[in-house]
Amino acid sequence: MQPDDANMYWDLRLEALRNNPEAFATSYEEAMSKEDPVREVSKRLADADSFTFGAIWDEEIVGMMTLVVQDTSKLRHVAHLIGVYVSPVVRNKGVGSQLLQKTIEKAKEEGYIEKINLSVVTNNDSAIRLYENAGFETWGVEKNALKMNREYYDEQHMTLEI
């Protein structure tokens, strides 16, 4: 995705925060309280150290995934997969798998990324299956990683060597 796609991205981000609030560190209310969120998104989409992919279905954005690389020399070989979401209207239709494959291909193309790390809430079975099918392995579980409305969510940490 490019900076010009910021409005489209922001709309899907808000849908993600409404539909699956337990899956993201940011709440819908926090996102809505930002002064100029679309401008922030546009700047992030222009960042040379991140790659955001969007899935289009019937001319609508229905999925997104971002690969972020650290800018320090000792951490540059590790990328982080963040902001993953697929709209319920296209779940189980291969959209997530295609986004993930494209993201992994991009990491390989960059030439300096050696592994991709991610965190996923442990109750998101379909996402965990998606990652495992792509070769990701679990290296740990963080208990009570997220807290929302007095309820805790554990996160599974996964990695893929590329």
C-alpha positions in Angstrom: 0.0 0.0 0.0 1.1 3.6 -0.7 0.6 6.9 1.2 -2.4 7.6 -1.1 -4.2 4.5 0.3 -4.3 6.0 3.8 -8.0 6.6 3.9 -8.8 3.1 2.7 -6.4 1.6 5.2 -7.8 3.7 8.1 -11.4 2.6 7.3 -10.3 -1.1 7.5 -8.2 -0.5 10.6 -11.3 0.9 12.4 -13.3 -2.1 11.2 -10.6 -4.4 12.7 -10.6 -2.5 16.0 -14.5 -2.8 16.2 -14.7 -6.4 15.1 -11.8 -7.9 16.9 -10.7 -5.6 19.7 -9.0 -8.4 21.5 -6.5 -8.8 18.7 -4.9 -5.4 18.8 -3.0 -3.4 21.4 -4.8 -0.2 20.4 -8.4 0.2 21.2 -11.0 1.7 18.9 -11.5 4.7 21.3 -7.7 5.3 21.3 -7.6 5.2 17.6 -10.5 7.6 17.3 -8.9 10.1 19.7 -5.9 10.7 17.4 -5.7 14.2 16.0 -5.1 13.4 12.4 -4.9 9.6 12.1 -5.1 9.5 8.3 -2.0 11.7 8.0 -0.2 9.4 10.5 -1.2 6.4 8.4 0.0 8.1 5.3 3.4 8.8 6.9 3.7 5.2 8.1 2.8 3.9 4.6 5.7 6.0 3.2 8.2 4.7 5.8 11.1 2.8 4.1 11.3 0.4 7.1 7.8 -1.0 6.8 5.9 -2.7 4.0 2.1 -2.8 4.2 0.0 -5.0 1.9 -3.7 -4.8 1.3 -6.1 -7.3 -0.2 -8.8 -6.0 -2.6 -12.0 -7.9 -3.2 -14.8 -6.5 -5.3 -13.0 -3.1 -5.3 -13.0 -2.9 -1.5 -10.0 -3.4 0.8 -10.7 -6.5 2.8 -7.4 -7.4 4.3 -4.1 -5.9 5.5 -0.8 -6.9 6.9 2.4 -4.9 7.8 6.0 -6.0 8.0 8.1 -3.7 10.1 11.9 -3.8 10.2 14.0 -2.3 13.0 16.4 0.4 12.0 19.3 -0.6 14.3 22.0 -2.7 12.7 21.8 -5.5 15.4 18.0 -5.9 14.9 17.7 -5.3 11.2 17.7 -9.0 10.3 14.4 -9.5 12.3 11.1 -8.2 10.9 7.8 -8.0 12.8 4.4 -8.9 11.3 1.8 -6.5 12.8 -1.6 -5.0 12.0 -3.0 -8.2 10.5 -6.7 -8.3 9.7 -9.0 -9.9 7.2 -12.6 -8.8 7.0 -15.2 -11.4 8.0 -16.8 -11.3 4.6 -13.8 -12.9 3.0 -12.4 -15.1 5.8 -11.7 -18.7 4.9 -11.3 -17.7 1.2 -7.5 -17.6 1.0 -7.1 -13.9 1.5 -5.0 -14.2 4.6 -2.8 -16.8 3.0 -2.2 -14.7 -0.1 -1.4 -11.7 2.0 1.0 -13.7 4.1 2.7 -15.3 1.1 3.2 -11.8 -0.5 4.6 -10.5 2.8 7.1 -13.4 3.1 8.1 -13.0 -0.5 8.8 -9.3 0.1 10.9 -10.2 3.2 13.0 -12.6 1.1 13.3 -10.0 -1.7 14.8 -7.5 0.7 17.7 -9.8 1.2 18.7 -8.8 4.7 15.7 -10.1 6.6 16.4 -13.5 8.2 13.3 -14.1 10.2 9.8 -12.8 10.8 8.3 -12.6 14.3 4.7 -12.1 15.3 2.3 -12.3 18.2 -1.3 -13.6 18.0 -3.9 -14.0 20.7 -4.1 -17.6 21.7 -7.8 -17.9 21.0 -7.4 -16.9 17.3 -7.3 -20.5 16.1 -7.7 -19.7 12.4 -4.8 -17.1 12.4 -2.5 -19.6 14.3 -3.3 -22.3 11.7 -2.5 -19.8 8.9 0.8 -19.0 10.4 1.7 -22.6 11.2 0.8 -23.6 7.6 3.3 -21.0 6.4 6.0 -22.5 8.5 5.9 -20.3 11.6 6.8 -22.0 14.9 5.7 -21.0 18.4 8.6 -20.0 20.7 6.6 -18.8 23.7 3.2 -17.8 25.2 2.8 -14.6 27.2 0.1 -14.9 29.8 -2.1 -11.9 30.3 -0.5 -10.0 27.5 -3.5 -7.8 26.8 -6.2 -6.7 29.1 -9.6 -5.4 27.9 -12.7 -4.8 30.1 -11.1 -6.7 33.0 -10.5 -9.7 30.8 -7.0 -11.0 30.0 -5.8 -12.4 26.7 -2.7 -14.5 26.2 -0.4 -14.0 23.2 1.4 -16.7 21.3 4.8 -15.6 19.9 5.8 -17.2 16.6 8.7 -16.9 14.3 9.6 -17.9 10.7 13.2 -18.4 9.6 13.5 -17.3 6.0 
